[in-house]
Amino acid sequence: MPRRASRRIVKGVWWIQTEGELDSTTELSTKESLLAELTAEHRRLDEQVQRLERRRSLTPAEQAEVSRLKKQKLLTKDRIARIA
């Protein structure tokens, strides 16, 4: 019985994978691209936190924003650690 092939687009590239077959190249490429995205997100969050913390004083809303950004940054770092 022939195996079914699945097609999907990852980062604008078509990937064809036969059912039940694991393409380690595709998995590695996807993992690397996800790590790159998460690293860029972590860096972006860090820059936002630093930009806010450079101010002399923060409003309560800005303080809450810094707290939210730090939590998001930590969650992103945890996701990077799990994948790496």
Protein Blocks (a to p, Z undefined) as FASTA:
>chain_A
ZZddddddeehiacdddehiacfklmmmmmmmmmmmmmmmmmmmmmmmmmmmmpmbdcfk
lmmmmmmmmmmmmmmmmmmmmmZZ
